[in-house]
Amino acid sequence: MTLEEFVAGSGQFHPPALRALWLANRGEWEQAHEVAQSDDNPEGAWVHAYLHRVEGDTANAGYWYRRAHRPTQSGDLHTEWQSIVTELLQRVV
């Protein structure tokens, strides 16, 4: 699946981390946060970290990056979103 197909999709993605990213891309931060928070694994923690960056809460984001075993990010949010989606989509193929 391409990024374009992901964005145009129905939002019914697995793992839940992908659904959270789809919701985030639509500006539905609260719903995205709920989904990411309920996804208790490294992928969910990674998306959770990204969402806290979107929110501007870098301290909380740092905590979630550590839980995801990922380096803390500080670059462009859209670029990070694309990177996470791309990696997670590759895992489900």
N, CA, C and O atoms as a GROMACS GRO file, in nm:
protein
  372
    1MET      N    1   0.085  -0.118   0.000
    1MET     CA    2   0.000   0.000   0.000
    1MET      C    3   0.090   0.124   0.000
    1MET      O    4   0.189   0.131   0.073
    2THR      N    5   0.054   0.221  -0.082
    2THR     CA    6   0.128   0.346  -0.088
    2THR      C    7   0.077   0.444   0.017
    2THR      O    8  -0.029   0.423   0.077
    3LEU      N    9   0.152   0.550   0.039
    3LEU     CA   10   0.106   0.656   0.129
    3LEU      C   11  -0.026   0.715   0.080
    3LEU      O   12  -0.114   0.744   0.160
    4GLU      N   13  -0.038   0.734  -0.050
    4GLU     CA   14  -0.159   0.790  -0.107
    4GLU      C   15  -0.279   0.700  -0.081
    4GLU      O   16  -0.387   0.747  -0.047
    5GLU      N   17  -0.260   0.570  -0.097
    5GLU     CA   18  -0.367   0.475  -0.070
    5GLU      C   19  -0.402   0.474   0.079
    5GLU      O   20  -0.519   0.462   0.116
    6PHE      N   21  -0.300   0.485   0.162
    6PHE     CA   22  -0.324   0.491   0.307
    6PHE      C   23  -0.409   0.611   0.343
    6PHE      O   24  -0.508   0.598   0.416
    7VAL      N   25  -0.372   0.728   0.293
    7VAL     CA   26  -0.445   0.851   0.323
    7VAL      C   27  -0.589   0.841   0.274
    7VAL      O   28  -0.681   0.886   0.342
    8ALA      N   29  -0.609   0.783   0.157
    8ALA     CA   30  -0.743   0.773   0.098
    8ALA      C   31  -0.824   0.657   0.156
    8ALA      O   32  -0.943   0.645   0.126
    9GLY      N   33  -0.761   0.574   0.237
    9GLY     CA   34  -0.828   0.455   0.291
    9GLY      C   35  -0.941   0.488   0.387
    9GLY      O   36  -0.970   0.604   0.416
   10SER      N   37  -1.002   0.382   0.436
   10SER     CA   38  -1.120   0.394   0.523
   10SER      C   39  -1.084   0.416   0.669
   10SER      O   40  -1.171   0.450   0.749
   11GLY      N   41  -0.957   0.398   0.704
   11GLY     CA   42  -0.916   0.413   0.843
   11GLY      C   43  -0.922   0.285   0.922
   11GLY      O   44  -0.887   0.283   1.039
   12GLN      N   45  -0.967   0.178   0.859
   12GLN     CA   46  -0.976   0.048   0.927
   12GLN      C   47  -0.846  -0.028   0.907
   12GLN      O   48  -0.839  -0.123   0.828
   13PHE      N   49  -0.743   0.015   0.980
   13PHE     CA   50  -0.610  -0.042   0.962
   13PHE      C   51  -0.568  -0.121   1.083
   13PHE      O   52  -0.612  -0.096   1.195
   14HIS      N   53  -0.482  -0.218   1.058
   14HIS     CA   54  -0.420  -0.294   1.165
   14HIS      C   55  -0.271  -0.296   1.136
   14HIS      O   56  -0.234  -0.323   1.022
   15PRO      N   57  -0.186  -0.269   1.228
   15PRO     CA   58  -0.210  -0.253   1.370
   15PRO      C   59  -0.278  -0.119   1.403
   15PRO      O   60  -0.284  -0.030   1.319
   16PRO      N   61  -0.329  -0.107   1.527
   16PRO     CA   62  -0.396   0.016   1.567
   16PRO      C   63  -0.309   0.141   1.549
   16PRO      O   64  -0.362   0.250   1.527
   17ALA      N   65  -0.178   0.126   1.558
   17ALA     CA   66  -0.090   0.241   1.539
   17ALA      C   67  -0.114   0.306   1.402
   17ALA      O   68  -0.108   0.428   1.390
   18LEU      N   69  -0.142   0.225   1.301
   18LEU     CA   70  -0.171   0.280   1.169
   18LEU      C   71  -0.303   0.357   1.169
   18LEU      O   72  -0.314   0.463   1.106
   19ARG      N   73  -0.401   0.306   1.239
   19ARG     CA   74  -0.529   0.379   1.250
   19ARG      C   75  -0.506   0.512   1.319
   19ARG      O   76  -0.562   0.614   1.276
   20ALA      N   77  -0.425   0.514   1.424
   20ALA     CA   78  -0.396   0.639   1.495
   20ALA      C   79  -0.329   0.739   1.402
   20ALA      O   80  -0.360   0.858   1.406
   21LEU      N   81  -0.238   0.694   1.319
   21LEU     CA   82  -0.170   0.784   1.225
   21LEU      C   83  -0.268   0.836   1.120
   21LEU      O   84  -0.260   0.952   1.080
   22TRP      N   85  -0.358   0.750   1.075
   22TRP     CA   86  -0.460   0.792   0.978
   22TRP      C   87  -0.548   0.900   1.038
   22TRP      O   88  -0.577   1.001   0.973
   23LEU      N   89  -0.591   0.880   1.162
   23LEU     CA   90  -0.672   0.980   1.231
   23LEU      C   91  -0.595   1.110   1.251
   23LEU      O   92  -0.650   1.219   1.232
   24ALA      N   93  -0.469   1.099   1.288
   24ALA     CA   94  -0.386   1.219   1.309
   24ALA      C   95  -0.376   1.300   1.181
   24ALA      O   96  -0.381   1.423   1.184
   25ASN      N   97  -0.362   1.231   1.070
   25ASN     CA   98  -0.350   1.300   0.941
   25ASN      C   99  -0.478   1.375   0.907
   25ASN      O  100  -0.475   1.473   0.832
   26ARG      N  101  -0.590   1.331   0.961
   26ARG     CA  102  -0.720   1.396   0.939
   26ARG      C  103  -0.746   1.507   1.042
   26ARG      O  104  -0.852   1.571   1.039
   27GLY      N  105  -0.650   1.529   1.132
   27GLY     CA  106  -0.666   1.632   1.233
   27GLY      C  107  -0.747   1.588   1.353
   27GLY      O  108  -0.791   1.671   1.433
   28GLU      N  109  -0.767   1.459   1.367
   28GLU     CA  110  -0.846   1.404   1.477
   28GLU      C  111  -0.752   1.357   1.588
   28GLU      O  112  -0.740   1.238   1.616
   29TRP      N  113  -0.686   1.455   1.652
   29TRP     CA  114  -0.581   1.426   1.749
   29TRP      C  115  -0.634   1.346   1.868
   29TRP      O  116  -0.571   1.248   1.908
   30GLU      N  117  -0.746   1.385   1.925
   30GLU     CA  118  -0.799   1.317   2.044
   30GLU      C  119  -0.824   1.169   2.016
   30GLU      O  120  -0.784   1.083   2.094
   31GLN      N  121  -0.890   1.141   1.906
   31GLN     CA  122  -0.917   1.001   1.870
   31GLN      C  123  -0.787   0.927   1.842
   31GLN      O  124  -0.770   0.812   1.884
   32ALA      N  125  -0.696   0.991   1.771
   32ALA     CA  126  -0.567   0.930   1.742
   32ALA      C  127  -0.493   0.897   1.872
   32ALA      O  128  -0.434   0.790   1.884
   33HIS      N  129  -0.498   0.988   1.966
   33HIS     CA  130  -0.431   0.969   2.094
   33HIS      C  131  -0.493   0.851   2.170
   33HIS      O  132  -0.420   0.770   2.228
   34GLU      N  133  -0.624   0.841   2.169
   34GLU     CA  134  -0.692   0.729   2.236
   34GLU      C  135  -0.649   0.595   2.177
   34GLU      O  136  -0.620   0.500   2.249
   35VAL      N  137  -0.644   0.589   2.045
   35VAL     CA  138  -0.606   0.464   1.978
   35VAL      C  139  -0.459   0.431   2.009
   35VAL      O  140  -0.428   0.317   2.043
   36ALA      N  141  -0.371   0.529   1.998
   36ALA     CA  142  -0.229   0.504   2.025
   36ALA      C  143  -0.208   0.463   2.170
   36ALA      O  144  -0.128   0.374   2.199
   37GLN      N  145  -0.278   0.526   2.260
   37GLN     CA  146  -0.263   0.497   2.402
   37GLN      C  147  -0.309   0.355   2.435
   37GLN      O  148  -0.256   0.293   2.528
   38SER      N  149  -0.405   0.304   2.361
   38SER     CA  150  -0.455   0.168   2.386
   38SER      C  151  -0.370   0.061   2.318
   38SER      O  152  -0.389  -0.058   2.344
   39ASP      N  153  -0.277   0.101   2.233
   39ASP     CA  154  -0.191   0.008   2.159
   39ASP      C  155  -0.063  -0.013   2.239
   39ASP      O  156   0.036   0.057   2.218
   40ASP      N  157  -0.065  -0.109   2.330
   40ASP     CA  158   0.043  -0.127   2.428
   40ASP      C  159   0.158  -0.212   2.372
   40ASP      O  160   0.179  -0.326   2.413
   41ASN      N  161   0.230  -0.152   2.278
   41ASN     CA  162   0.348  -0.216   2.221
   41ASN      C  163   0.439  -0.106   2.168
   41ASN      O  164   0.400   0.011   2.170
   42PRO      N  165   0.559  -0.139   2.121
   42PRO     CA  166   0.650  -0.034   2.073
   42PRO      C  167   0.595   0.052   1.961
   42PRO      O  168   0.624   0.172   1.955
   43GLU      N  169   0.515  -0.005   1.871
   43GLU     CA  170   0.458   0.074   1.761
   43GLU      C  171   0.360   0.178   1.816
   43GLU      O  172   0.362   0.293   1.774
   44GLY      N  173   0.276   0.136   1.908
   44GLY     CA  174   0.182   0.228   1.970
   44GLY      C  175   0.254   0.338   2.047
   44GLY      O  176   0.213   0.454   2.043
   45ALA      N  177   0.362   0.302   2.115
   45ALA     CA  178   0.440   0.401   2.189
   45ALA      C  179   0.505   0.500   2.093
   45ALA      O  180   0.514   0.619   2.124
   46TRP      N  181   0.551   0.452   1.979
   46TRP     CA  182   0.614   0.539   1.880
   46TRP      C  183   0.514   0.642   1.828
   46TRP      O  184   0.544   0.761   1.819
   47VAL      N  185   0.395   0.595   1.794
   47VAL     CA  186   0.291   0.687   1.747
   47VAL      C  187   0.248   0.780   1.859
   47VAL      O  188   0.223   0.898   1.835
   48HIS      N  189   0.240   0.729   1.979
   48HIS     CA  190   0.205   0.810   2.095
   48HIS      C  191   0.307   0.924   2.111
   48HIS      O  192   0.270   1.038   2.138
   49ALA      N  193   0.434   0.892   2.095
   49ALA     CA  194   0.540   0.994   2.103
   49ALA      C  195   0.520   1.101   1.996
   49ALA      O  196   0.525   1.221   2.025
   50TYR      N  197   0.496   1.058   1.874
   50TYR     CA  198   0.473   1.151   1.764
   50TYR      C  199   0.355   1.243   1.796
   50TYR      O  200   0.363   1.364   1.775
   51LEU      N  201   0.247   1.187   1.847
   51LEU     CA  202   0.129   1.267   1.877
   51LEU      C  203   0.157   1.372   1.984
   51LEU      O  204   0.104   1.483   1.978
   52HIS      N  205   0.239   1.338   2.081
   52HIS     CA  206   0.274   1.438   2.183
   52HIS      C  207   0.364   1.546   2.125
   52HIS      O  208   0.362   1.660   2.172
   53ARG      N  209   0.443   1.512   2.025
   53ARG     CA  210   0.518   1.617   1.953
   53ARG      C  211   0.421   1.710   1.881
   53ARG      O  212   0.438   1.832   1.885
   54VAL      N  213   0.321   1.654   1.817
   54VAL     CA  214   0.220   1.735   1.748
   54VAL      C  215   0.155   1.830   1.848
   54VAL      O  216   0.131   1.947   1.818
   55GLU      N  217   0.128   1.779   1.966
   55GLU     CA  218   0.064   1.857   2.071
   55GLU      C  219   0.158   1.965   2.127
   55GLU      O  220   0.112   2.063   2.186
   56GLY      N  221   0.288   1.945   2.108
   56GLY     CA  222   0.385   2.041   2.161
   56GLY      C  223   0.440   2.001   2.297
   56GLY      O  224   0.511   2.079   2.360
   57ASP      N  225   0.408   1.880   2.343
   57ASP     CA  226   0.453   1.831   2.472
   57ASP      C  227   0.578   1.745   2.452
   57ASP      O  228   0.570   1.622   2.450
   58THR      N  229   0.691   1.810   2.437
   58THR     CA  230   0.815   1.738   2.404
   58THR      C  231   0.864   1.650   2.518
   58THR      O  232   0.924   1.545   2.493
   59ALA      N  233   0.839   1.689   2.642
   59ALA     CA  234   0.883   1.606   2.754
   59ALA      C  235   0.808   1.473   2.753
   59ALA      O  236   0.869   1.367   2.768
   60ASN      N  237   0.678   1.479   2.736
   60ASN     CA  238   0.598   1.357   2.731
   60ASN      C  239   0.634   1.276   2.607
   60ASN      O  240   0.640   1.153   2.612
   61ALA      N  241   0.658   1.343   2.496
   61ALA     CA  242   0.701   1.273   2.374
   61ALA      C  243   0.830   1.195   2.400
   61ALA      O  244   0.843   1.081   2.357
   62GLY      N  245   0.924   1.257   2.471
   62GLY     CA  246   1.050   1.191   2.502
   62GLY      C  247   1.030   1.061   2.578
   62GLY      O  248   1.096   0.961   2.551
   63TYR      N  249   0.939   1.064   2.674
   63TYR     CA  250   0.906   0.944   2.751
   63TYR      C  251   0.858   0.832   2.657
   63TYR      O  252   0.902   0.717   2.668
   64TRP      N  253   0.768   0.867   2.565
   64TRP     CA  254   0.712   0.766   2.475
   64TRP      C  255   0.813   0.718   2.372
   64TRP      O  256   0.809   0.601   2.332
   65TYR      N  257   0.903   0.807   2.327
   65TYR     CA  258   1.010   0.760   2.238
   65TYR      C  259   1.095   0.656   2.309
   65TYR      O  260   1.134   0.556   2.249
   66ARG      N  261   1.126   0.680   2.437
   66ARG     CA  262   1.204   0.582   2.512
   66ARG      C  263   1.130   0.450   2.524
   66ARG      O  264   1.190   0.344   2.510
   67ARG      N  265   1.001   0.456   2.550
   67ARG     CA  266   0.920   0.333   2.560
   67ARG      C  267   0.917   0.259   2.426
   67ARG      O  268   0.908   0.136   2.422
   68ALA      N  269   0.925   0.333   2.316
   68ALA     CA  270   0.924   0.273   2.183
   68ALA      C  271   1.063   0.227   2.138
   68ALA      O  272   1.078   0.165   2.033
   69HIS      N  273   1.165   0.258   2.220
   69HIS     CA  274   1.304   0.227   2.185
   69HIS      C  275   1.344   0.297   2.055
   69HIS      O  276   1.409   0.240   1.968
   70ARG      N  277   1.302   0.423   2.046
   70ARG     CA  278   1.330   0.507   1.929
   70ARG      C  279   1.400   0.634   1.973
   70ARG      O  280   1.378   0.682   2.084
   71PRO      N  281   1.485   0.689   1.887
   71PRO     CA  282   1.547   0.818   1.922
   71PRO      C  283   1.443   0.930   1.922
   71PRO      O  284   1.351   0.931   1.840
   72THR      N  285   1.459   1.022   2.013
   72THR     CA  286   1.371   1.139   2.018
   72THR      C  287   1.386   1.219   1.890
   72THR      O  288   1.497   1.243   1.843
   73GLN      N  289   1.275   1.260   1.835
   73GLN     CA  290   1.273   1.336   1.710
   73GLN      C  291   1.249   1.484   1.737
   73GLN      O  292   1.185   1.522   1.836
   74SER      N  293   1.300   1.566   1.648
   74SER     CA  294   1.276   1.710   1.660
   74SER      C  295   1.258   1.776   1.523
   74SER      O  296   1.244   1.898   1.514
   75GLY      N  297   1.259   1.697   1.419
   75GLY     CA  298   1.248   1.751   1.284
   75GLY      C  299   1.104   1.778   1.244
   75GLY      O  300   1.014   1.789   1.328
   76ASP      N  301   1.084   1.788   1.115
   76ASP     CA  302   0.954   1.818   1.057
   76ASP      C  303   0.852   1.708   1.094
   76ASP      O  304   0.879   1.590   1.076
   77LEU      N  305   0.737   1.750   1.144
   77LEU     CA  306   0.634   1.655   1.188
   77LEU      C  307   0.579   1.572   1.072
   77LEU      O  308   0.559   1.452   1.086
   78HIS      N  309   0.555   1.635   0.958
   78HIS     CA  310   0.499   1.561   0.845
   78HIS      C  311   0.598   1.456   0.795
   78HIS      O  312   0.558   1.345   0.757
   79THR      N  313   0.724   1.489   0.794
   79THR     CA  314   0.827   1.394   0.752
   79THR      C  315   0.830   1.275   0.847
   79THR      O  316   0.843   1.161   0.804
   80GLU      N  317   0.818   1.302   0.976
   80GLU     CA  318   0.815   1.193   1.073
   80GLU      C  319   0.690   1.107   1.053
   80GLU      O  320   0.698   0.984   1.056
   81TRP      N  321   0.576   1.171   1.032
   81TRP     CA  322   0.452   1.098   1.008
   81TRP      C  323   0.470   1.003   0.890
   81TRP      O  324   0.433   0.886   0.897
   82GLN      N  325   0.525   1.055   0.781
   82GLN     CA  326   0.547   0.972   0.661
   82GLN      C  327   0.640   0.855   0.691
   82GLN      O  328   0.616   0.744   0.645
   83SER      N  329   0.744   0.880   0.767
   83SER     CA  330   0.840   0.774   0.800
   83SER      C  331   0.776   0.664   0.882
   83SER      O  332   0.799   0.546   0.857
   84ILE      N  333   0.696   0.702   0.981
   84ILE     CA  334   0.630   0.602   1.065
   84ILE      C  335   0.532   0.520   0.981
   84ILE      O  336   0.532   0.398   0.987
   85VAL      N  337   0.449   0.588   0.904
   85VAL     CA  338   0.351   0.518   0.820
   85VAL      C  339   0.422   0.422   0.725
   85VAL      O  340   0.382   0.306   0.713
   86THR      N  341   0.525   0.470   0.659
   86THR     CA  342   0.597   0.386   0.563
   86THR      C  343   0.653   0.261   0.629
   86THR      O  344   0.639   0.151   0.576
   87GLU      N  345   0.716   0.278   0.745
   87GLU     CA  346   0.772   0.161   0.814
   87GLU      C  347   0.663   0.064   0.859
   87GLU      O  348   0.677  -0.057   0.841
   88LEU      N  349   0.557   0.115   0.915
   88LEU     CA  350   0.451   0.026   0.962
   88LEU      C  351   0.379  -0.044   0.847
   88LEU      O  352   0.342  -0.160   0.859
   89LEU      N  353   0.361   0.027   0.736
   89LEU     CA  354   0.300  -0.038   0.618
   89LEU      C  355   0.387  -0.150   0.564
   89LEU      O  356   0.335  -0.252   0.518
   90GLN      N  357   0.517  -0.132   0.568
   90GLN     CA  358   0.608  -0.237   0.520
   90GLN      C  359   0.599  -0.362   0.606
   90GLN      O  360   0.620  -0.473   0.558
   91ARG      N  361   0.568  -0.344   0.732
   91ARG     CA  362   0.558  -0.458   0.823
   91ARG      C  363   0.431  -0.540   0.801
   91ARG      O  364   0.429  -0.660   0.830
   92VAL      N  365   0.326  -0.477   0.750
   92VAL     CA  366   0.200  -0.549   0.735
   92VAL      C  367   0.182  -0.612   0.598
   92VAL      O  368   0.085  -0.683   0.575
   93VAL      N  369   0.273  -0.586   0.508
   93VAL     CA  370   0.262  -0.643   0.373
   93VAL      C  371   0.298  -0.789   0.372
   93VAL      O  372   0.295  -0.853   0.267
   0.00000   0.00000   0.00000
